Amino acid sequence: MSALRRIAILASGAGSNMEAIAAACEQGVIPATVGLVIANVPGAMVLERAERRRIPHYCIDHRQFEDRDAFEREMLRALREASIDFVVLAGFMRILTDRFIGEYYGSLLNIHPSLLPKYPGLNTHQRALDAGDRESGATVHFVTPELDAGPSIVQARVNIGPKDDAASLAARVQEQEHRIYPLAVRWCIEGTVMLRDGKIWKDESIMSNGINA
């Protein structure tokens, strides 16, 4: 029996998506183990959650490094030391360099709180409301050098109601994030979904669009 893949989760905040993925691993839904959690913000709640789950965790504060390259070298050192072969971004609020992305290309996922390609970047919920959109959602995608532009694996949609504000919309979108992120990680770990030559393959066929879940 082959060894389980080892996932690292990079986060900057509360870590609710980390919890969802770690729980799915513990329950056997994802055939992998979370081998490391890295936060770049001292005191981030994700570190406490990792501690409770007895997951190895570090704070690597980007402000303590002279530049982005030095910060990423330290992260890569920690990832290699922990024998990590799959990296998940879960609210990680730092833009990664091409070098870092290249180290884990095809094994590096992100989740974004919009229906990409709509609203890359920040303040997605308010932007959807300001535009008068009738729906919003979340997208899990492979990470490529262009911000929030990697090929989409799966999306989940939520309706926007007349009484919604950014906070209420964010809460409903986050519920869907917790559902689809473990699903996407499982597909990638199992080899059902792969990134090849900039395109997503699922079950040996090219997907033109992400899956709606």
N, C-alpha and C positions, 0 to 999 in steps of 0.2 A: 504494500500500500504506500503510495507516494505521500510525501510530507504536505501538510496544508500550506497553502499560500499565506504569506504574512502581509497584512495590511497596516499601513500607517495612516492616521487621520491628522490633518493639519487644520487648526481652527484658531479663531481669534476671540470667540465670545462664549456663549452659554453652552454650546455643544449638544443641542438636542438631536441633531442628525447623527452625531457620534454615538449617542445612546441608542438610536434606532439601528444603526449598523452593528454595533457591538452586541446588542441583544439578538439580532438575526444570526450573527456568528455563533453565539453561545447556544442558540436553539437549533443549530444545524441547518438553518435555512440558507445561509451562505457557507459554502465549504471552505472556510478560511478562518484565521484567527487575527484579531487586532493585536499586533505586536508592539505598537508604539503610538502615543499621542503627543503631538508637538503643538504648543501654543506660542504665539509671538507676543502675547500681552501678559505681563505679570498679574497674577490673581484672577485670571480668566476662569469662569465657572467650569469650563470644559476640563480643567486640570483636577478640580474637585470630583467631577463625575468619573474621570479616569481612575482617580485614587480609590473611589468607592468600588469600582469594578476590578481593582487590582491590575490595571493595565499600566505598564511602564509609561512614564510621561515626563516631559521636559518642558520648561519654558526657555525658549531661545529668543530673547528680546532683540528685535531688529535694531532698536535704538542704541544698542551696545556695540554695534559694528560700524566700521568706517564707511562701508558702502554695501550695496546690495549683493555684490559678488561674495564679499566676506561672510555676510549673513547666510547666503545660500550654501557656501562651502561647509559651514558648520552644520546646517540642516542635512546636507548630503552625507557628511561624516556620521551623524547620528543614525540616519536611515541605513547606511551600509553596516554600521556596527550592530544594528538590530536585525540584519538580514531581511530587510523589507523589499518586496518585489511588486507591490501595488500601493499606490498613493491616492487617497481620497481627500479632497478639499471640502471642508464643511464650515462655511463662513470664515474662510481664511482671507483676511483683508490686506493681502500684499500681492502685488503683481509679480509673477515669476518670470525670470529671464529665459531666453531661448535655451541656454545651456542646461538649466534645471529641467525644463520641459523635455529636452532631448534625452536626458538620463532615464526618464520614465515614460517616454512617448508610447502611447497605446495602453499604458497601465496607469494613467493619471486622469481622474474624473473630477468634475465640479458640478455643483448644483446651483442654479440661478433662479431667483424668485420672479420670473416672468416667462411668457411664452416666446422664447427666443425664436427668430432674431429681433423681436420687439424688445425695446428697453434694456439694452446692455448697460452695465455700470450700476450706479447707485439710484436710490429713491424710486424704485420700480413701481411700488404700489401707488404712490401719489401721482406718478406720471400716467399710469393707467386710468386713474380716476379723472385726472385733468383732461385726458383725451376723450373722455366719455365712453370708454370701452365697456362692452357688456360682459366680458369675461377676462380672466387673468389666469395665472397658474404658475407652474414650476417646470423647469427643464433640467434634466441631467445630460451632460455632454462630455465628450472627450476634451481635454485641455490641449490647445494648440497655441502658437505664439500670439495670435490675434485675440484680444480680450473678448471673452464670452462669445467667441465665434466658432468654436470647435464643433464637429458634427454632433447633432442631437441624437441621443439614444432613446429617451422616453420623455414624454410630457404628460402632465396632469392638468386638467382645467377646472376652474371654479367660476360660477356665475358671480357677477358684481351686482349687488342690489342697490336700490335707491338710497338706503340708509347707511351704506358702507362708508367708512373712512379708512385711512391708510392702516390703522391699527387692526380693525376688524378684518380687513382683507388679508393683511399679513398673517393673522392667526389661522385663517382658513387655508391659505396657501401652504403654511407650514405643516398643517395636518397632512396635506398631500405629499409634501417633501418626505415626511417620515415613512410614507407608504412606497414611494417610487424609488427612493435612493437605494434602499437595500435590494430592491428588485434589479436595478441596473448593475449594482456591484455583483450580484449573484450571476447574472448573465455573462458578465465579463470574466469573472473568476472561472466559470464553467467552460468558457470558450464559445458560448452560444453567440455572443456578440464580440466582434473584433474590429480594430482600426487598421486598415491596410491602405497605403498610398493615399491617405487623406480621405478615404471613404469607409463607411461602416458596412461591415458584412454581418449578416445574421443567418445562421444555418446555411452558410456557404453561398448566400445570395446577397447582392448589393442592395442596401436600403436607401431609397432616395430621400426619405423623410424619417424622422424619429417615430417611435411607437406611441400611440395615444393609450394611456392606461387610466 
